[in-house]
Amino acid sequence: MFAALAAARAGARVVLLDKNVVGRGGASIMAQMTCAAALGAAEPDSPELHLKDTIGAGRGLCNEDLSALLCEGSPQRIRELEGWKVNWARQENGKINQVKAPGHGRKRCVYVDFLSTGAAICAALRNKVSRHSNIRRLSNVTLTDVVTHHGESVGAVGFDVATSMPVLIKASAVILALGGMTKVFRRTTSPNNLAGEGIGIALRAGARLIDMEFLQFYPNGHLAPRMVGLDPTTWEPTRVKLGGRLVNGDGEEFLHKYGEAQEGGYSTARDTLTYAIYKEVEAGRGSPHGGVYLSFRHLDESALAAALGPVIDIFKRNNIDLTRQAVEVSPIAHYQMGGVEVTTSMETSVPGLYAAGELAGGANGANRLSGNALPEALVFGERAGEQAAQFTSRKRIPEWEQAVAEEQIEPIRGTRGRNAGRGPSPALLMSELKELMWRKAGPFRTAGDLADALERIRTMREYGLQAAAVSAESIHNTTLVEWFELRSGLYAAEALALSALNRPESRGAHQRSDFPQTRAECEINQRVWLESGKLVSNFATKAEQTARAARA
Ligand SMILES: Cc1cc2nc3c(=O)[nH]c(=O)nc-3n(C[C@H](O)[C@H](O)[C@H](O)COP(=O)(O)OP(=O)(O)OC[C@H]3O[C@@H](n4cnc5c(N)ncnc54)[C@H](O)[C@@H]3O)c2cc1C
């Protein structure tokens, strides 16, 4: 939505499409609390300090130009949203309130309230988007491919979910902001529609990916008891805010054994927390459901009620009494650090094709700081929109015959009704992929597991997709939507497994049990692209990286 607004205010005519209702799908609306911006409202701060923390967390692999763009651009976007009626929480002196989140050296994170920061941002953006006469919204249209002609992006193809009819859009620039890929893991914090389609679409259009092996696992994802009405991400802000204690199955606090656990571990970055929890479980010191305990039992009811407000009622409705019981938590797939490689103009390696938000890789390196993803979506969205509008102002809307897009349209027509009533459903194959990725390419990896995963994913991509049963129904054909999710999800999963197999070390969110050390010679980025239908990967040396940056 920010990309659409920025392009529209720069004079471009914009079509904004989403396979859900525009502005109501995806992770942004679910984001709970933290949004990092060096406003300096709670204590002295600067974009330079924010950048230093971001690069530190990225374990040597950040594209520092992108990280700088994120940290420098965030305060402006927060102020702009304030003008659009996002009601940032305030201190008593009337200034915006800022809190410290893990890995940040300063009180830097703004929020609306404990649970609905993302919803408030999305509401403001929906309002702006709906009032801009240059923006045409298309809800419930699934994007399936970008159309390229002579190596340039000239439009996009998808289908209307309500009728299964193909939709063709001629456009002199295309911005992909399709979010992450965590649907391909069994346990995920994200909504069900984020299957890495942006990765598959970008690859097929000829774009390069970067750092795909780095996928963040949220350390304290809810595990047990059953909890309805709150996201699995509830516990991290609660833990930090109230001083919750992480305890293993033997009743012992354990974070101090894993290095960076000062201040009770409340400043420990996510990769280290995930590592610590996993290692406790692996050593046989886990909780009954295979995680660890998070305990608030040292707090009394009035302290909890004062800090949690109405959230305490939701816990009560779930029969969770935090004064008497600890909950079980364990890592859960949350966010992809890698993604489509972009320049600081958000342009991919295909002219006219841009990527923004979580889909764009590089700004967070091997590990993302809490609160850096929302500003990334806002800042990179704004930049992509503005740059794409500049690009289009130099060009005419491309004229092309439908035949140019035939290769992209054919799968839409050809897949509906294929093997109907026979063969496995796309949903069944997706659940196999989710289990495979969870077991073989999760927080801890080995060469053997990754090779197994890669082999099975390639088989699924080559044969499974063709064998899948897709209903012939034209009205709201969910199996058709799921087939396209699976098609791109398999590309995303393969790119991740291939990159993880090729990185012989442990760094940030990529942990190899067979290579437990971080290796100085591996402080280089890895790229993946599609060549004659096959994914290939390549590490750039430092010298090549510097030369590429100089050329850019
Ligand atoms: C539960 C949860 C809590 C979080 N909390 C925080 C937080 O407190 N702070 C923070 O900084 N970050 C947080 N994050 C991360 C952050 O929300 C995301 O990284 C960020 O919002 C991504 O924004 P985006 O615009 O790139 O993608 P999204 O907001 O995910 O939007 C992607 C959009 O693309 C659409 N789409 C996908 N595929 C297709 C297709 N084929 N065709 C058409 N449309 C498609 C989707 O429907 C969706 O609307 C959280 C994430 C989750 C899941």
The ligand as an ORCA input file, in Angstrom:
! r2SCAN-3c Opt
* xyz 0 1
  C       2.094    -12.415     13.910
  C       3.162    -11.480     13.426
  C       3.614    -10.449     14.246
  C       4.595     -9.568     13.790
  N       4.994     -8.545     14.605
  C       5.890     -7.645     14.144
  C       6.251     -6.519     14.928
  O       5.752     -6.327     16.051
  N       7.160     -5.652     14.413
  C       7.732     -5.820     13.172
  O       8.549     -4.997     12.764
  N       7.388     -6.867     12.408
  C       6.489     -7.784     12.850
  N       6.147     -8.850     12.060
  C       6.736     -8.951     10.699
  C       6.070     -7.952      9.758
  O       4.702     -7.877     10.061
  C       6.235     -8.332      8.282
  O       7.559     -8.625      7.963
  C       5.788     -7.188      7.373
  O       4.530     -6.711      7.792
  C       5.737     -7.629      5.921
  O       5.093     -6.642      5.156
  P       4.953     -6.850      3.580
  O       4.167     -5.696      3.088
  O       6.261     -7.126      2.988
  O       4.094     -8.195      3.424
  P       2.644     -8.594      3.980
  O       2.111     -7.601      4.945
  O       2.729    -10.008      4.417
  O       1.736     -8.473      2.682
  C       1.873     -9.356      1.601
  C       0.600     -9.267      0.791
  O       0.777     -9.982     -0.436
  C      -0.416    -10.698     -0.707
  N      -0.064    -11.814     -1.584
  C       0.771    -12.846     -1.350
  N       0.855    -13.619     -2.444
  C       0.062    -13.059     -3.397
  C      -0.253    -13.384     -4.753
  N       0.252    -14.453     -5.361
  N      -1.096    -12.571     -5.429
  C      -1.640    -11.472     -4.852
  N      -1.368    -11.120     -3.568
  C      -0.525    -11.902     -2.863
  C      -0.944    -11.136      0.656
  O      -2.321    -11.430      0.615
  C      -0.612     -9.904      1.495
  O      -1.668     -8.984      1.522
  C       5.163     -9.732     12.493
  C       4.715    -10.771     11.670
  C       3.721    -11.637     12.122
  C       3.260    -12.744     11.230
*
